[in-house]
Amino acid sequence: MKAIAQNSFGDVDVLSLQELPDPAISFDQVLVEVRAAGVNPVDRLIRLGYAKDTLPHHFPLIPGWDLAGVVRAVGPAVEGFKPGDEVFGYQRKDHVQHGTYAELIAATERGLWHKPAALSFEEAGGLALTGLTALQALRKVGVSEGDTVLVHAAAGGVGHLAVQVARALGAARVIGTASPRNHDYLRSLGAEPVSYGDALVNNVAELVGGDGKVDVALDCVGGAALNDSPALVRDPARIVSIVDTNVLEIGGAYAYAKPVQADLEWLARHAESGELRVTVQQTFPLAEAAEAHKLLEGRHVRGKIVLTV
């Protein structure tokens, strides 16, 4: 099969199109023909080696944890899928080597679900990791009916889905930080936009009214956004970060996406109903993965970048 792989850690030039052996599947695995693979900030960290002390890495290393595709074969113990099924999923494994930037992947059943017909392969390929991150983070701090939720970096990959997930969980208001060029976009998702920066606390207080506080803050960027969050929420226990473990020191929660099949089903159901849509800013052919990483590193992506296979 053809795959994007790296033989060392480093800049985008370590990514190359290689011919590698087709994966074999175990008894409880699913062989998926990948049609689209989401490109996520974690892929950059993997490429650079930032996670090498946390997860075992092996070369040649195929990046990528997001996918959408078609089932080619299933192991004898697999119950939920059959050849020909269209699927999407989040394929984080205990060892980093066999990722989704490839024509084929031996996928875990727990990290797959049936692709919603309402989404294209490109949209579904960008849904799983960021959608699970948003859903699990917001559930971790108990978002429910009537809450006012603040999403930092609301136009990004996780952020734009978090806006929609919060509404689906019952939030009465969702406020999203973004640059002015993304304010109309956030309104189209059902969020009230606010500019980030030194005046963020005052800007949010004016928008919210009353005591100037929100119920929940979801941090998708870290740094100043996280530092400002205690002044923005009524209870610091309802601050959740997906990027900065320092949130634990201020009494908040840290969230890291887990491949939970029931949560993938939740995302698919809400995508099918139209409550959840995935914005794909740009697609790249598999061979141009390095160019996709360059765009990602510019940190001005609206929604998702996706590789087509």
N, C-alpha and C positions, 0 to 999 in steps of 0.2 A: 504494500500500500504506500501511497504518498502521504507524508506528514511533515509538518513544521517541527523541527527539533533543534536542540542546542547541545553541544558537546562540552560546554564550559559555561560558567557564569559571566555576565558582562552586558555590554551595551546592545542595542538592537541588532548589530551586525553578527551576533552569535546565533541568530535565528536563521535557519536555512531550510529549503525544501529538500527532503531526503526520501529515499526509497528504503522502507523498513519492513520487516516481516509482518504479515497479517497477524493480529492477535488471536490466540486460542481462548475459548471460553470454558469456564469451569461449570460444575453442575448447576450452580445457582446464578449464572451470569447470562447476560443478553448481548449478542453481537449486533451492534447498531451501525448502519451506514450513515455517517454524519452528513447532514445537508447544510447545517449552519452551526457556528461555534461563537459564543459571546466572548468579547475581549473585555477583561476586567482589570482594575488596578492591582489586584492580587497577582495577576499574571506577570506584571512588571516586577513585583517584589520577588517572585519565584525566579524570574530570569536573572535578576541581579544577585540572587543568593541570600536575600535577607531572611529567608525561612529555613535555611539549611541546618540550623541548630535546633529547630523545632520539629521538623519532619525529615525523615531520611530521603535523600535525593539520589537518583541514579541516572547516569548518562548512557546513551543519548536520551535526553529528556524532552518529551512532548508536552508543551504547556496546555493550559485550558481546563476549566471545570464545568463550563456551560455547554449544552448541546441541544440540537433538535435534529431528528433524522428518522430513519425507517428501520425496523427490526429485520435483520437478515436471518438470524438463527437464535435459538434459545437452548439453554441447558436443560437437562431432564427434570430438574427440580423446580424450574420456573413455572409459576402458575398464572401470572397476570398478563402475560404478553405472548404474542405469536408472530411468526414471520409475516411481514407486510404491515404491521401496526405502525402508525406514525406516533412518535414519542418525543418528549423533551425531558430534560433532567439536569441534575447537579451531581457531578461525578468526582467529588473529593475523596481520595483514598488515603490510606495510612502511609503509603510510600508515594513520593512524587516522581513519576516517570511516564505513565501512559495516560496522557491527557486527551483533550478533545480537538486539538488542532490537527486533525487527521481524517483520512477517509473512513476509517473503521475504529471502533473502540469496544473493548469488552467491558460492558457496563454492569454495575451492581443494580439489582432489581429495586432495592430500597431507594435509590436515587433517580428513578424513572417514573414518569406517568404519561398517560395518553395525551398527545398534543391536542389542544382545543382547536376545533375546525375554524374558529373565528380568527385565528392568528396564522400568518404566514410562517414558513420555516424560519425566516430571518427574525421575525418578532419572537417566536417561541424560543429560538436559540439564545436570545438575550434576556429571557424571563427568569430562569430558575434561580441562579445564584443571588441576583439582586432582589428578586421577589421574596425568596426565603429569608434573606437578611432583613428586609423591611418588615415582613410579617412576624418573624420570631422576635425581632427587637421590640416592636410595638406591643406584642403580647406580653413580653417580659415585664413591662411596666404597666400592664393592665389597661391599655386603651379601651375605652368602652363608651356607651351612650352618653352624649352630652359633653365630652371632654373637648378642650381646646388644645391642639397639638401644634408645636413648633418643630419644623423640619429644617435643620441647617443644611445648606447646599441642596435645595429642593429640586433643582433642574437636572441634577446628575443622575447616574445610573440607579443607585438605590433611592435617592431622594424623590425622583419623579414617580416611582412606584410607591414609596412610603406615603406620599400625599394621597394617592388613591386607596391604598390599603387602610389608612387611618379613617377615611370616609366610610369604607365598607365595614369597618369595625364599629362604626357608630359615632365617630367624632363629630361634634356640632360645628367646629371651625378648625381649619388647618391653615396655619401661617407658614409661609416658606421663604427662606432667605435666598436671594439670587441677585445677580447683577441686573441693572435696569433693562437690558436687552432681552431678558428672560421673563419679565414680569407678565406680559400678555400670555406667554406660554403657560405660566403657573395658573393664571386665571382660567385658562381653558381646561386645566386639570381639576379645578375646584378649590384652589388654594388662594389665600390672600397674600400677595407678595410684599416683601419688605427688603430694603437694601441692607446688606451686611456692612460691617465697618465699625469705626469707633462709636458711632451713635446708635448701635443696634439696640441696646437696652432701652433707650428712650424711644426709639422708633417702634419697638414692639409694644411698649407701655401705652403709647398714644393710640396705636391700632386696637389694642385689646380693650382699653378703657378700664373702668372700675379700679381694682387694685394694681392693674398693669401686669398681672402675672398670667402665665399659662399653666395648664395641668401637667403637660408632658413636653419634654424636649428630646428630640432625636438628633444626635450629633453624627454627621457623616463626613466631617472634615478635620476635627481636632483643633488644637491650637487655641486661638482667640475665641472661636465659637464655643468650645467646651468651657473655657475660662469664664465666659459671659453667662453660661447657662444657670449657675446657682442664683444669679440675680433675676432670672427670668421665670423661674418655676416656684410654685407654692411649696413643693416638697422635693428636696434634692434626690430622694429615693426614686423619683420618676424621671430622672435624667438617664438616658441610655446612649452609649457611644458604640459605634461599630469599628472605630479606628484607634481609640486611645484608651488603654487600660488605666490611665490615671483617673478615669471617671470613678473608679472604685474608691479612691482616696477622698472624694467629695460625697460619698454615700450613694452614688448612682450604680448603674448596672452596665456590664459589658456584654455585647452580643456578638456571636460568631455563627454563621450559617451552618445548619446541620441538615444532612440529606434525609428529610422526613417525608415519607410518601404521602401521608395524609395532608401535609402542608402543600405539597405539589398539587394534590387533587384540589385543595382550596383555591390555589392560584388559577388552575385550569378552569374551574367552575366560574370564577368571577371574571376571567377573561372571556369565557363563552357568553356570559350574560351581558358583556359590554361595560361592566364596572371597572375593568382593569385593561388598560392598553399600554403597549410597549412602544416607546419612541425609539426608532433606530435612526440615528443621525447619519450614519454612513456605513456602507458595506465595502469589504475588500475581498478579492479572491484569496484563497488560502495561501497562494505563493507570495502574496504581498503582506504577510503578517507583520513584518518589520515596519512597514508604512503605517499599519494600524496602531502599532505601539508608539510610533512617533506622534500620531495624533492624540493618543491617550495621554502622553506625557505633557501635552500642552495644557491639560487641566481645564479646558473650556468645552467639554463635550456635553451636549444636551441629550440626555437619555443614554443610549447604548451605541457601541461600535460592534459590528458583527462580521465574522469571516464566513464567506460562502464556499462550500466544498463541492 
